[in-house]
Amino acid sequence: MGRFRGGLRCIKYLLLGFNLLFWLAGSAVIAFGLWFRFGGTMKDFSSEDKPPEYFYVGLYVLVGAGALMMAVGFFGCCGAMRESQCVLGSFFTCLLVIFAAEVTTGVFAFIGKGVAIRHVQTMYEEAYIDYLKDREKGNGTLITFHSTFQCCGKESSEQVQPTCPKELLGPKNCIDEIETIISVKLQLIGIVGIGIAGLTIFGMIFSMVLCCAIRNSRDVI
């Protein structure tokens, strides 16, 4: 009996350690998603009339899952401390939801990468045409693109040179730069999503093992 209780206590501490790690991971995911959305390369698009919402869908899911992870981490600690089968069962269900959300984010980032790239490239080409039609009206959006992606024009930079960053050394095709930068960022989002999904599997295993151990210990008593 004492050995059984010792094993139960060991599993409980493992789950508590996991939940602490899970809570910290949730904080990191939220910070990561918000920085990608409002900081870094894409920050200037937040104030645009036509922001690339398709690109942001994965980030919205990621931030939402991060917030849920923080709440679930605390919830899981309570369940482990109280040795409540009901709370642990709810904890498992929440982890399953997070797992699905993170897998969705990862798959979206990898599968939808081409669509997101084309969407932003189309936005750039529309801004490019608007600028050529009316240089006063369309220069703001084009300046934002050139500053964000550190590029200038398409095949040639001569027609849009006034909107290009002064610190830019040499010509850089914006269509190519958009593809490169968006591709890298979506891959990063995908890796984070799949990584967190993998972490939740351990939490589900620990919670089910602890739940079964608690039931068995009560049956013994």
C-alpha positions in Angstrom: 0.0 0.0 0.0 2.8 2.4 0.9 4.6 1.6 -2.4 1.3 2.3 -4.3 0.8 5.6 -2.6 4.5 6.5 -3.3 3.9 5.8 -7.0 0.8 7.9 -7.0 2.7 10.8 -5.4 5.4 10.5 -8.0 2.9 10.7 -10.9 1.2 13.6 -9.2 4.5 15.5 -9.0 5.3 14.7 -12.6 1.9 16.2 -13.6 2.5 19.3 -11.4 5.9 19.7 -13.1 4.3 19.3 -16.5 1.6 21.9 -15.7 4.2 24.4 -14.6 6.1 23.8 -17.9 2.8 24.0 -19.8 1.9 27.3 -18.2 5.2 28.8 -19.1 4.9 27.4 -22.7 1.4 29.1 -22.9 3.0 32.4 -21.9 5.7 32.0 -24.5 3.2 31.1 -27.2 1.1 34.2 -26.4 4.2 36.4 -26.5 5.4 34.7 -29.7 2.0 35.2 -31.4 1.5 38.8 -30.3 5.1 39.7 -31.4 4.5 38.2 -34.8 1.1 40.1 -35.1 2.1 43.5 -33.8 5.9 43.4 -33.9 8.7 42.3 -36.2 8.3 42.3 -39.9 4.5 42.4 -40.0 3.9 45.2 -37.5 3.2 47.9 -40.0 0.4 46.0 -41.6 -1.8 46.3 -38.5 -2.8 49.8 -39.4 -3.4 49.2 -43.1 -6.8 49.3 -44.7 -6.4 45.8 -46.2 -4.3 43.8 -43.7 -3.4 40.2 -44.8 -6.0 38.6 -42.6 -5.3 35.2 -44.1 -1.8 35.3 -42.9 -3.0 36.2 -39.4 -5.5 33.3 -39.0 -2.8 30.9 -37.7 -1.6 33.6 -35.3 -5.1 34.1 -33.8 -5.4 30.4 -33.2 -1.9 30.3 -31.7 -2.6 33.1 -29.3 -6.0 31.7 -28.3 -4.4 28.3 -27.7 -1.7 30.0 -25.6 -4.2 31.7 -23.4 -6.1 28.4 -23.0 -2.8 26.7 -22.1 -2.2 29.1 -19.2 -5.6 28.5 -17.9 -5.4 24.8 -18.3 -2.0 24.7 -16.6 -3.5 26.2 -13.5 -6.5 24.0 -13.8 -4.3 20.9 -14.0 -2.4 21.8 -10.9 -5.6 22.0 -8.9 -6.7 18.6 -10.2 -3.4 17.0 -9.3 -3.2 18.5 -5.9 -6.8 17.6 -5.0 -6.5 14.2 -6.7 -9.9 14.8 -8.3 -10.8 12.4 -11.1 -13.5 14.9 -12.4 -11.1 17.8 -12.6 -8.4 15.6 -14.2 -11.0 14.3 -16.8 -11.8 18.0 -17.6 -8.1 18.7 -17.8 -7.7 15.9 -20.3 -10.6 17.3 -22.4 -9.0 20.8 -22.4 -5.7 19.3 -23.5 -7.4 17.5 -26.3 -8.9 20.8 -27.5 -5.5 22.5 -27.3 -3.9 19.6 -29.2 -6.5 20.0 -32.0 -6.0 23.8 -32.2 -2.2 23.5 -32.3 -2.3 20.8 -35.0 -4.7 23.0 -37.0 -2.2 25.9 -36.6 0.7 23.7 -37.7 -1.1 22.2 -40.7 -2.5 25.7 -41.7 1.0 27.2 -41.6 2.5 24.5 -43.8 -0.4 23.7 -46.2 -1.7 27.3 -46.5 1.7 28.9 -47.0 1.3 29.3 -50.7 -2.1 30.9 -50.4 -0.8 33.4 -47.8 2.2 34.3 -49.9 0.0 34.9 -53.0 -2.4 37.0 -50.9 0.4 39.4 -49.7 2.0 39.5 -53.2 -1.4 40.5 -54.7 -1.7 43.2 -52.1 1.7 44.5 -53.1 0.9 44.4 -56.8 -2.3 46.3 -56.2 -0.4 48.9 -54.2 2.2 49.1 -57.0 -0.5 49.8 -59.6 -2.3 52.4 -57.4 1.0 54.2 -56.9 1.7 54.4 -60.7 -1.8 55.7 -61.2 -1.7 58.3 -58.5 1.7 58.8 -56.8 0.3 61.0 -54.0 -2.6 58.8 -53.1 -0.8 55.4 -53.3 2.6 56.1 -51.9 1.8 55.4 -48.2 0.9 51.7 -48.7 3.9 51.1 -51.0 6.3 52.8 -48.5 4.9 50.4 -45.8 5.6 47.4 -48.0 9.1 48.5 -49.0 9.9 49.3 -45.4 8.5 46.1 -44.0 10.1 43.7 -46.4 13.2 45.9 -47.1 12.7 45.7 -50.9 12.1 48.0 -53.8 9.9 47.4 -56.8 9.4 44.3 -58.9 11.5 43.8 -62.1 12.8 47.3 -61.8 12.9 49.8 -58.9 13.1 53.0 -61.1 9.4 53.7 -61.2 8.9 53.4 -57.4 12.3 54.6 -56.2 10.9 57.5 -54.1 9.1 55.0 -51.9 12.1 52.8 -51.3 14.1 52.7 -48.0 17.1 55.0 -48.2 19.2 52.4 -46.3 18.5 49.7 -48.9 21.7 48.7 -50.7 21.1 47.5 -54.3 17.8 46.4 -56.0 15.6 43.8 -54.2 12.6 42.3 -55.9 9.6 42.7 -53.5 7.7 39.7 -55.0 10.7 37.4 -54.1 11.3 39.0 -50.7 7.6 38.6 -49.7 7.7 34.9 -50.6 11.0 34.3 -48.7 9.9 36.2 -45.5 6.3 34.9 -45.3 7.5 31.4 -46.0 10.0 31.5 -43.1 7.6 33.0 -40.7 4.8 30.5 -41.4 7.3 27.7 -41.1 8.2 29.0 -37.6 4.5 29.2 -36.7 4.0 25.7 -37.9 6.9 24.3 -35.9 5.7 26.0 -32.7 2.2 24.7 -33.2 3.3 21.1 -33.8 5.8 21.3 -31.0 3.1 22.4 -28.5 0.8 19.7 -29.8 3.5 17.2 -29.0 3.8 18.6 -25.5 0.1 18.2 -24.9 0.3 14.4 -25.6 2.6 14.0 -22.5 0.0 16.0 -20.4 -2.8 13.8 -21.6 -0.8 10.6 -20.8 0.1 11.9 -17.3 -3.4 13.0 -16.5 -4.9 9.6 -17.5 -2.3 7.6 -15.6 -2.9 9.8 -12.5 -6.6 9.5 -12.9 -6.4 5.6 -13.2 -4.0 5.5 -10.2 -6.4 7.6 -8.1 -9.3 5.2 -8.9 -7.2 2.2 -8.2 -6.0 3.6 -4.8 -9.6 4.2 -3.8 -10.6 0.7 -4.9 -7.8 -0.7 -2.7 -8.9 1.3 0.3 
